[in-house]
Amino acid sequence: MPFVGILKKLKWKLKKCEIKDMPKILLYITAKVIWNFLFWNTDYYENRAHVHVGKRNTEHLCKIWLEPMVEVVDKGDLTDVQVKEVLKIASEYREKLLRQWMLFKQGKPIKIIKVKKTR
């Protein structure tokens, strides 16, 4: 029985760590959806700049390269229409996202960019 308690604590700590270890870099807010652009802490070890994108409760995030050009690596749980939308956003904010990537790689604090679009 003590082993089960240890597993529950470990699972809780891992879940807490996962949430904490995803620095949000851009919140793109529309009337229909809030897109979260973020990095995983493990992205620090990757050389090619990229971002993960999803909305609330997205299990498998979309991964987008930011260099040399903006392109989808893995569409995750997003539909083709959603992928097209987040690619457009990533292209529009590419320079800001790349600046966030550089700060992230340098271990410097990142401020969340919040964009509200009303259509």
C-alpha positions in Angstrom: 0.0 0.0 0.0 2.8 2.5 0.7 4.0 2.0 -2.9 0.7 3.1 -4.3 0.9 6.3 -2.2 4.4 7.0 -3.6 3.1 6.5 -7.2 0.2 8.9 -6.6 2.6 11.6 -5.3 4.9 11.0 -8.2 2.1 11.2 -10.7 0.9 14.5 -9.1 4.4 16.0 -9.2 4.9 15.0 -12.8 1.6 16.6 -13.8 2.5 19.7 -11.9 6.0 19.7 -13.5 4.5 19.3 -17.0 2.3 22.4 -16.6 5.1 24.4 -15.1 7.6 23.3 -17.8 5.6 24.8 -20.7 6.4 28.5 -20.9 3.6 30.2 -22.8 5.0 32.7 -25.2 1.9 33.9 -27.2 -1.8 33.9 -26.4 -3.8 34.6 -29.5 -7.4 35.3 -28.4 -10.3 35.4 -30.8 -14.0 35.3 -30.3 -14.0 31.6 -30.9 -10.8 30.2 -29.5 -7.6 31.0 -27.5 -4.5 29.7 -29.1 -1.6 28.9 -26.8 1.9 29.1 -28.3 4.5 27.6 -26.0 7.8 25.9 -25.6 8.5 22.7 -23.7 11.5 22.9 -21.3 13.0 20.0 -23.2 13.0 22.2 -26.4 16.0 23.9 -24.9 18.1 21.0 -26.3 16.8 21.4 -29.8 18.7 23.7 -32.1 16.0 24.5 -34.7 13.5 27.2 -33.5 10.0 25.9 -33.2 6.8 26.4 -31.2 4.0 24.1 -30.0 0.4 25.3 -30.5 -2.9 24.2 -29.1 -6.0 25.3 -27.4 -7.4 24.4 -24.0 -7.6 20.7 -23.5 -5.6 19.8 -26.6 -3.8 16.6 -25.8 -1.4 16.4 -28.8 -0.1 19.9 -29.7 0.8 21.0 -33.2 4.5 21.6 -33.7 5.6 24.4 -36.1 9.2 25.2 -37.3 10.0 28.9 -37.2 13.1 28.6 -39.3 14.2 28.7 -42.0 10.6 29.1 -42.8 7.3 28.6 -41.0 6.0 25.1 -41.6 4.2 22.3 -39.7 6.2 19.4 -38.3 3.3 17.6 -36.7 -0.3 18.8 -36.8 -1.2 17.1 -33.5 -4.9 17.0 -32.7 -5.7 20.1 -34.9 -7.9 19.9 -38.0 -6.5 21.1 -41.3 -8.5 24.3 -41.0 -7.0 25.0 -37.5 -3.5 24.2 -38.8 -4.0 26.7 -41.6 -5.1 29.3 -38.9 -2.1 28.7 -36.6 0.3 28.8 -39.5 -1.0 32.2 -40.5 -0.6 33.4 -36.9 2.9 32.0 -36.6 3.9 33.6 -39.9 2.5 37.0 -38.8 4.3 36.9 -35.4 7.4 34.9 -36.6 9.9 37.6 -35.6 8.4 38.0 -32.1 8.3 34.2 -31.7 12.0 34.0 -32.8 12.9 36.7 -30.2 11.1 34.6 -27.6 13.0 31.5 -28.7 16.4 33.4 -28.3 15.4 34.5 -24.8 14.3 31.0 -23.9 17.6 29.5 -25.2 19.6 32.1 -23.2 17.7 31.2 -20.0 16.2 34.7 -19.8 12.7 35.5 -18.6 9.9 35.4 -21.3 6.9 37.7 -21.2 3.7 36.4 -22.6 2.6 38.2 -25.7 -1.2 38.6 -25.6 -3.1 39.4 -28.8 -6.8 40.0 -28.9 -8.5 39.8 -32.3 -12.1 40.7 -32.8 -13.6 39.8 -36.1 
